[in-house]
Amino acid sequence: MLLIKLSTSALREFKELTMNKDETIERARDLRDKDELDASLELLLLLKDEFHEDAMVLFEVGGAYDILGMAPDAIPYYEKAMENGLDDPELEECYVCLGTSHRVIGEFEDSVDVLEQAVENYPESYVAKVFLAIAYYGNGQFSESVQALMNALLDTTADEELQSYSDTLNFFKDNLDEVWPD
């Protein structure tokens, strides 16, 4: 795990918030929005020391690592947040973040497993469906990838011209490898 030397500004921010969990999370998000990613992570790590089993805090720490491109560090925080009872809507986002983190580091089967769970638990989530398509592609499941993307596109498009071809596209989506030479 990465050790970070806390900056004076992060310590000052932390002391000012006096460990109020919700306010500290909000401040960390504000820092992230201002591209002060290291300071956001520092603040969340301090909060984790106080609320080390809190699902929301663990999720936020995972997200801070993830945004910094440190997916291997993010994964255990996402997993622990889920184990500790993370609630919606963050739980839905956590599934997607965990699945994409696995994909980023080449753990394609784990990525597919997590994102399939996301789609099963949140069947209306097109975000989960599209990231699952990307995971399928990384896992060498090319037909499943294209099918998932086409389903998402056909379910969500408002483009009238594309909608006029929906029957044909649905047919081809289900028969991607078929040819009819005669």
Stockholm file with secondary structure:
# STOCKHOLM 1.0

chainA/1-182         MLLIKLSTSALREFKELTMNKDETIERARDLRDKDELDASLELLLLLKDEFHEDAMVLFEVGGAYDILGMAPDAIPYYEKAMENGLDDPELEECYVCLGTSHRVIGEFEDSVDVLEQAVENYPESYVAKVFLAIAYYGNGQFSESVQALMNALLDTTADEELQSYSDTLNFFKDNLDEVWPD
#=GR chainA/1-182 SS CCCCCCCHHHHHHHHHHTTCHHHHHHHHHHHHHTTCHHHHHHHHHHHHHHSTTCHHHHHHHHHHHHHTTCHHHHHHHHHHHHHTTCCTTHHHHHHHHHHHHHHHTTCHHHHHHHHHHHHHHCTTCHHHHHHHHHHHHHTTCHHHHHHHHHHHHHHHCCCHHHHHTHHHHHHHHHTTTCCCCC
#=GC SS_cons         CCCCCCCHHHHHHHHHHTTCHHHHHHHHHHHHHTTCHHHHHHHHHHHHHHSTTCHHHHHHHHHHHHHTTCHHHHHHHHHHHHHTTCCTTHHHHHHHHHHHHHHHTTCHHHHHHHHHHHHHHCTTCHHHHHHHHHHHHHTTCHHHHHHHHHHHHHHHCCCHHHHHTHHHHHHHHHTTTCCCCC
//
